[in-house]
Amino acid sequence: MTIVRLRGNARRVLVLVAVGLPVLVGCSAAGAPPSPAAPIVALRIDTPVHEPTWSDHARALFALTDDHRIAKIDPSERAGAPPTARTTLSAPIPGLGEDLVTGEEVVYLPQPELGRVSVVSDTDLRPRGTLQAGPSPSFLAVDSGSDDLLALSGDRSTVTPVDLHNNRVLPSKEVHAGPQAELDGAKRGRRIDYHLAGPGGITHYQGSPGSVQDKGKIGISAEKTTGDLVKSSRIYVAERGTDRLLAVDSKRTEDGLEVVAQAKLGEPVRDVGVDETRIYAATEHKLVVLKTNSFEGYHDQTFPIVTTINFRSALHGAARDAALSGLAVGPERVYLTFEGQPAILSIAKPSI
């Protein structure tokens, strides 16, 4: 048995070396890249991906592939015609779960069938170890404030935190969230703090290890959600079956949740992301940019819309009709992926 030490956010994590993650393969293309300032760029990649996420540490996108690998994509390296982003692929990963999350130097991958979370290097995707994270970890999130990895079980019955300072598994919380529920961890604060959202509604959980409590719920059927980076009690919700984007927050009395802002976007919101000042809501045809108003709130319960970007015309071939498979927010650009298509759309954030 080999022990590996991981470093990130001034922490050390002891993990067991993973078994069954094969050697990696990588590929790239050479040529003259297009202007990095282009408002919208369609980038060819090596394979279709979904559930992309941006890593500030690696300055790259990480995503799941349709053939049970993970992909690292450098959207700054654009070459050829049409432009191609450098893509590094892992070999197939056994029992891969529903998403992935990134930390400093590593990527966390749930493996529910194996009852563990695998840890790989964000440089070359080579295995760094495994973590125990409760029963059948299937969907992951990071509570950045408390520096805990959160693991939602495949049957949606428990959430298990793992303290990333010392790799200690903390007591699981019974949640019974229902099918298709997803987990969103807070970006600030020192306590364990997360939302569970899905077709059955949204619930906010908060507390110290071993005493996490239900802090409120609301019966809104959620398609996708993302938490505010400044206000940990607020979550942005793409309401399932409607064209509404909602901001949901704790009531002033702290005895439940309420809608504090909304906007009708003309068609259903398929995915949503956020940075410190903007919300990025993607429908099948457009990216709508709205203000977070994290400090001042929404006095008229209406989102201020910054701009709307129609993106379909920038895609080529079959990608023009492909359904959206994910959204990721980088420091300067927003990235969209599409079902069954080896393509990423890179969209510049508005300067206004």
Secondary structure as GFF3:
##gff-version 3
##sequence-region A 1 352
A	DSSP	beta_strand	3	8	.	.	.	ID=ss1
A	DSSP	beta_strand	11	16	.	.	.	ID=ss2
A	DSSP	beta_strand	25	27	.	.	.	ID=ss3
A	DSSP	beta_strand	40	44	.	.	.	ID=ss4
A	DSSP	beta_strand	49	55	.	.	.	ID=ss5
A	DSSP	beta_strand	60	65	.	.	.	ID=ss6
A	DSSP	beta_strand	70	79	.	.	.	ID=ss7
A	DSSP	beta_strand	84	89	.	.	.	ID=ss8
A	DSSP	beta_strand	101	102	.	.	.	ID=ss9
A	DSSP	beta_strand	106	111	.	.	.	ID=ss10
A	DSSP	three_ten_helix	112	114	.	.	.	ID=ss11
A	DSSP	beta_strand	116	121	.	.	.	ID=ss12
A	DSSP	beta_strand	127	131	.	.	.	ID=ss13
A	DSSP	beta_strand	137	143	.	.	.	ID=ss14
A	DSSP	beta_strand	148	153	.	.	.	ID=ss15
A	DSSP	beta_strand	158	163	.	.	.	ID=ss16
A	DSSP	beta_strand	168	169	.	.	.	ID=ss17
A	DSSP	beta_strand	173	174	.	.	.	ID=ss18
A	DSSP	beta_strand	182	185	.	.	.	ID=ss19
A	DSSP	beta_strand	192	198	.	.	.	ID=ss20
A	DSSP	beta_strand	201	207	.	.	.	ID=ss21
A	DSSP	beta_strand	213	218	.	.	.	ID=ss22
A	DSSP	beta_strand	222	227	.	.	.	ID=ss23
A	DSSP	beta_strand	235	239	.	.	.	ID=ss24
A	DSSP	beta_strand	244	250	.	.	.	ID=ss25
A	DSSP	beta_strand	257	264	.	.	.	ID=ss26
A	DSSP	beta_strand	271	274	.	.	.	ID=ss27
A	DSSP	beta_strand	278	282	.	.	.	ID=ss28
A	DSSP	beta_strand	286	291	.	.	.	ID=ss29
A	DSSP	beta_strand	305	310	.	.	.	ID=ss30
A	DSSP	three_ten_helix	312	314	.	.	.	ID=ss31
A	DSSP	three_ten_helix	317	321	.	.	.	ID=ss32
A	DSSP	beta_strand	324	329	.	.	.	ID=ss33
A	DSSP	beta_strand	333	338	.	.	.	ID=ss34
A	DSSP	beta_strand	343	348	.	.	.	ID=ss35
###
